[in-house]
């Protein structure tokens, strides 16, 4: 898991997050993506998974 987690932590820190917060946010993002990939494999519902990912990104990053 660290192969995926550490680059995400580094990106969060580079964006200005506190290292402890960055680790938590990176883990949340990774877990969400993994869950949605499992959902896609289990259901084949690409449109539903894409919509859920869009909602997550909106909640996580807000509007730009």
N, C-alpha and C positions, 0 to 999 in steps of 0.2 A: 504494500500500500504506500510506503514512503516514496516509491518511484513516481507516484502520481501526486501524492500530497505535498511533498517539499516544493516542487515548482509552483504549485498553487499558493502555498504560504509565501513564497518569495514574491510572487506577483502582488499579493495583498499588501505585504510590507512595503514594496516599491510604490504602491498606490497611497501609502501613508497610514496603513492600519498598524496598531500596536501588535507586536509579535504574538501575544497570547490570543488576542481577538482574531488575528490573521489565521492562526491555526484552526480555531473554531469555525470560522467562516469557510475556510478551505475544505474542512471535513464535511460541513453541511452541504456545500456545493457538490462535492464528490459523491456523497451519499445520495443526494437527490438525483444526480445524473445516472448513477448505477441503478437506482430504483426505477427510474423511467425506462432505462434500457431493459431491465427485467420485465417491466410491464409490456413493452413493445414485443419482446420475445414471447411472452405468455398470451398476449391478446391479438397481436398483429395490427392493433389499432394505431397506425402511424399518425393519423390526424388528431386523435385524442392525446397521444403522447406529445406531439408537437405543441398542441394548445396548452397542455400542462406545463411544458418547458417554458413557453412564452410567459405564462403567468408567473412562474417561479422567477424568471429573469426580471420581470417587472417589479416583483416584490423585493428581490435581492438588490437590484441595482437602481430601481426607480426609473422614472422617465428621463430621457435626455433630450 
